[in-house]
Amino acid sequence: MTTNARLRALVELAAAGSVRGAAQRLVVTESAVSSAVSALSAEVGTALVHRHGRGVRLTPAGLTYVGFARRILGLHDEAVLAARGRADPEQGSIRMAAVVTAGELLIPALLASFRAKHPGVVLRLEVAPGQRIWPLLSQHAVDLVVAGRPPADLRNAWVRAVSVNTLVVVGPPDVAEEFEIARTTWLLREPGSGTRETTTTLLRELDVAPPQLMLGSHGSVVAAAVAGLGVTLVSRQSVRRELDCGALVELNVPGTPLHRPWHVVTQMAATASTELLVEHLTAHRELGWHPPNATPQGDGIAVMKGDARQV
């Protein structure tokens, strides 16, 4: 079994929490997973897992090692895609990840427009909360992320394009008539959502503790607001249709509107196929994207200024 296969067995074991779960994910036998992890432990020179009840758990050494294993596997996949893309960018692949609201609001038009021009590029997309998205970029598991502001500790990444995103509080007209910040029910997104965190921060700054109802996804929160269950902080661009037809109205809340631009972020050494997508974004301004005009931030997040790449 190759080193890559052993690393993948450990990563899947960590994700699944059991040898059986890892075997099912990898479509191999449980003994193959156990053998792979044992061989890897011997190679590292210390135990990476230990028995826990009927299952196994990673040791402290294993927990440390698995973080590196994810990055090694991600880099290997990235290297393969980079090599293939260098040979022919039009026949390469792009691994994308987006937060839920961006996945619903921005990605469909972007992918449709890009695919029409570059039909040979394979696009892979994962949509999840921001807490799951940014680690994927750090682990080299994705080539490009579409989300809100990158975390301050993100390293070796470029902000390549930004798009307007304005957060406003909205509710149905009948709720708006009797709206009281501290008494009206606020509808919240799922844990890990950037919009949810912004909402809770806003309420804390306003020093109020109104009733709250968590509904999960962006779509369910908007539908609940239209149905009259409460008010919610949401991207104005994502509810333009509801605002235009009068199903929702903007509410006057101190501290809003909030400007939280969308960001397209890539690895520092982006693959040739990924560069095609970035060029497509900034060339077709009707998609709403443009190069950022900020300055580089040390050895952390770097940004584009015009066509000059700065680190």
Disulfide bonds with the S-S distance in Angstrom:
none
